[in-house]
Amino acid sequence: MKPRICILLNNFDEFVFEELLHRYLPADRCEVTIAESFPDDSAKFQLIVPWSYRKIINQAEEACNVVIMHSSDLPEGRGWAPVYHAFKEQKSEYVISGIFAANEVDTGDVIVRARFPMEVGYTASFLRKIDEELSLLLVARILEQWPEGNLTGVKQSGSISYRRRRYPRDNEIDISKSLESLLPHLRGVEAKSPAFFLYNDVKYLIEIRPESAPNKPEHVTIEYPALNKVEIWTGWA
């Protein structure tokens, strides 16, 4: 029997990754359900994956099959806006952690991690596309590594940090600062809520992008801590 997966969206309008879904979770290998609410019978699914899901799931930890993709090297970077903070904190690599859902946010055991170097041409809009593709890849890899279910993870270890929620007002820049000092912030801000400054009571918006689109990472390192296993992946769509 093919494994069943439920991907939870805040609303169906967010389902904009159908092409990637067919590539990494094709219908001949698994059955995918797209839903807006937690299933009544969670045991019907091998995996339930909240996708940037903002609703509270009271039964998630007890279900034991709910996997969250969080874009930081947990326990560092728990909380909000991981894509922005990867630029603001000038990280040398980008990490996605696949963890069990837990009652306390972003504290679940780590099942899988993917990591790759941050390149100078990356911006938040580009990195978000990479994040989306890799998150689906990691769901597929979890199914391959644990074909019978019974996922295993390891406790988070290391320095703990929390990132606060960001608001549009946080995107204002201080134009007295040098452009070089502003670049980490400008690279991390996206068009839907752009950087801005006020000058003579006029609000000016700022967006930066490289002249040529950057290349995807040459390779991605995928780690399965509980299995003591590491693989290098290069199979981009």
C-alpha positions in Angstrom: 0.0 0.0 0.0 1.3 3.4 -0.9 2.1 5.8 2.0 -0.5 8.5 2.6 0.6 12.1 3.4 -1.4 15.0 4.5 -0.1 18.5 3.8 -1.8 21.2 5.9 -2.3 24.7 4.4 -3.7 27.8 6.0 -5.9 28.0 2.9 -6.0 26.3 -0.5 -4.8 29.4 -2.2 -1.3 28.6 -0.8 -1.1 25.4 -2.9 1.2 26.8 -5.5 3.8 24.0 -5.6 1.9 21.3 -7.5 4.7 20.8 -10.0 7.3 20.2 -7.3 4.8 17.9 -5.5 4.5 15.7 -8.6 8.3 15.6 -8.9 9.2 14.7 -5.3 6.0 12.9 -4.1 4.5 11.4 -7.3 1.2 9.7 -7.3 2.7 6.3 -8.3 4.7 6.3 -5.0 2.5 8.0 -2.5 -1.0 9.4 -2.0 -1.0 13.1 -1.0 -4.0 14.9 0.5 -4.0 18.7 0.7 -6.1 20.0 3.6 -6.9 23.1 5.6 -7.6 21.4 8.9 -6.0 18.6 10.9 -7.5 15.2 9.9 -10.1 13.6 12.2 -8.2 10.3 11.9 -4.5 11.1 11.9 -3.6 7.4 12.0 -4.7 7.2 8.3 -1.6 9.0 7.3 2.1 8.1 7.5 3.0 11.7 7.6 1.1 15.0 8.4 3.1 18.0 7.3 2.0 21.5 8.4 3.1 23.9 5.6 3.8 27.3 7.2 0.7 26.5 9.2 -0.5 29.2 11.6 -3.3 27.4 13.3 -2.9 25.6 16.7 -2.8 21.8 16.5 -3.6 20.6 20.0 -3.3 16.9 19.1 -0.1 17.2 17.0 2.4 15.9 19.6 0.2 12.9 20.5 -0.2 11.9 16.9 3.5 11.0 16.5 3.4 11.4 12.7 3.3 15.2 12.5 6.6 16.6 11.0 7.4 20.3 10.8 10.0 21.8 8.5 11.7 24.7 10.2 14.4 26.7 8.5 17.1 26.9 11.0 19.7 24.7 12.7 17.6 24.0 15.7 17.7 24.7 18.6 19.2 27.9 17.3 16.7 30.1 15.6 13.4 28.9 17.1 10.5 31.1 16.3 9.7 33.5 13.4 11.1 34.7 10.1 13.9 32.2 9.5 14.5 33.2 5.9 15.0 36.9 6.9 17.3 36.0 9.8 19.5 33.8 7.7 20.5 37.1 5.9 20.3 39.4 8.8 22.6 37.2 10.9 24.8 36.6 7.9 24.8 32.9 8.1 27.4 31.0 6.1 25.0 28.1 5.5 21.2 27.6 5.4 19.7 24.8 7.3 16.2 23.2 7.2 15.4 21.0 10.2 12.6 18.4 10.0 11.3 17.9 13.5 8.4 16.2 15.3 5.6 18.6 16.3 5.7 19.4 20.0 3.5 21.3 22.4 6.3 23.9 22.9 7.0 25.5 19.5 10.1 24.3 17.6 11.3 22.0 20.3 10.6 18.6 18.8 13.2 15.9 18.2 15.1 16.3 15.0 14.4 13.7 12.3 16.3 15.1 9.3 18.4 18.2 8.4 19.4 19.7 5.0 22.2 22.2 4.7 23.9 24.1 2.0 26.2 27.2 1.7 24.7 30.7 1.5 26.0 32.4 -1.7 26.4 36.1 -2.2 23.8 36.3 -5.0 21.0 34.9 -2.9 18.0 37.0 -1.8 15.0 36.0 0.3 12.7 35.5 -2.7 15.2 33.1 -4.3 16.0 31.3 -1.0 12.3 30.8 -0.3 12.0 28.8 -3.5 14.9 26.7 -2.6 13.4 26.1 0.9 10.1 25.0 -0.6 11.7 22.5 -2.9 14.0 21.1 -0.3 11.2 20.8 2.2 9.3 18.5 -0.2 12.5 16.6 -0.9 12.9 16.0 2.8 9.3 14.7 3.1 10.2 12.2 0.3 13.5 11.2 2.0 11.7 10.6 5.3 9.4 8.1 3.6 12.4 6.4 2.0 14.4 6.1 5.2 11.4 5.0 7.3 9.2 3.0 4.8 7.3 1.3 7.6 6.7 4.4 9.6 7.9 4.5 13.3 10.0 7.6 12.7 12.9 8.2 15.0 14.6 11.5 16.0 17.2 12.9 18.4 16.8 15.5 21.1 17.8 19.0 20.1 21.2 20.0 21.5 23.3 23.1 21.4 22.8 26.8 22.0 19.2 27.8 22.1 18.0 31.1 20.5 14.6 32.6 19.6 13.7 34.9 16.8 10.9 37.3 17.3 8.0 37.9 15.0 8.6 40.6 12.4 6.1 43.3 11.2 6.1 45.5 8.1 7.3 48.4 10.3 10.5 46.5 11.0 11.5 46.9 7.3 12.2 50.6 7.7 15.9 51.4 7.1 18.1 54.2 8.4 19.4 56.0 5.3 22.3 57.5 7.3 23.9 54.1 7.4 26.2 52.8 4.6 24.7 50.7 1.8 27.1 47.9 2.7 25.8 47.8 6.3 22.2 47.7 5.1 22.7 44.8 2.6 22.0 41.9 5.0 18.6 43.5 5.8 17.8 44.4 2.2 18.7 40.9 0.9 16.4 39.4 3.6 13.3 41.5 2.9 10.8 40.4 0.3 8.6 42.3 -2.2 5.3 41.5 -0.4 6.6 43.6 2.5 9.4 45.7 1.1 12.1 47.7 2.8 11.4 51.4 2.9 12.6 54.8 4.2 10.9 58.1 4.8 12.2 61.3 3.3 10.4 64.6 3.5 7.3 62.8 4.5 7.4 60.6 1.4 7.7 56.8 1.8 10.1 55.2 -0.6 10.3 51.5 -1.2 13.5 49.6 -1.9 14.0 46.2 -3.6 17.3 44.7 -4.6 18.0 41.7 -6.8 21.1 40.4 -8.6 21.3 41.3 -12.3 21.5 37.5 -13.1 19.6 34.8 -11.2 21.9 32.9 -9.0 22.5 29.2 -9.4 21.0 26.6 -7.0 23.5 25.1 -4.5 25.8 22.6 -6.2 25.0 20.1 -3.5 22.9 19.7 -0.4 24.0 17.7 2.7 21.2 15.7 4.2 21.6 14.3 7.7 19.6 11.7 9.6 20.9 12.0 13.1 19.0 9.0 14.6 20.3 6.8 11.8 23.9 8.2 11.9 23.6 8.7 8.2 24.6 11.5 5.8 24.0 11.8 2.1 24.9 14.4 -0.6 22.1 15.4 -2.9 22.5 17.1 -6.3 19.2 16.2 -8.1 17.6 19.6 -8.6 14.5 20.0 -10.7 
